[in-house]
């Protein structure tokens, strides 16, 4: 088990059930505790319920019903140093790309290798400690 993962909880937000299951399996296999949400509204509720436990978020930038910005703004207001890995099959629009940079997030384009995702999560958590 990865030493960084032993105490880390990651919230995975994606409306694609297959990807949600895959990312959950990959992270749990490495020792992470995971939470998941399929919509922006569900992500906010789950985040608020587990605020003191969540160390990082994997966040699809195309998330129903209101999009990623509402979710991101809510999370960053509550936890400014939160580790966020943004994922999508499309590059983010300029305004969102700037917001991602502003909050220190990183972007990973779908499809991605599990090792690429793990590397970004580990780096983000290490930088936060």
Secondary structure, DSSP 8 states (H G I E B T S, - for coil): --TTGGG-EEEEE-S-HHHHHHHHHHHHHTT-EEEEESSHHHHHHHHHHTTTTEEEEEEESS-TTT-HHHHHHHHHHH-TT-EEEEEESS---HHHHHHHHHTT-EEEESS--HHHHHHHHHHHHHHH-
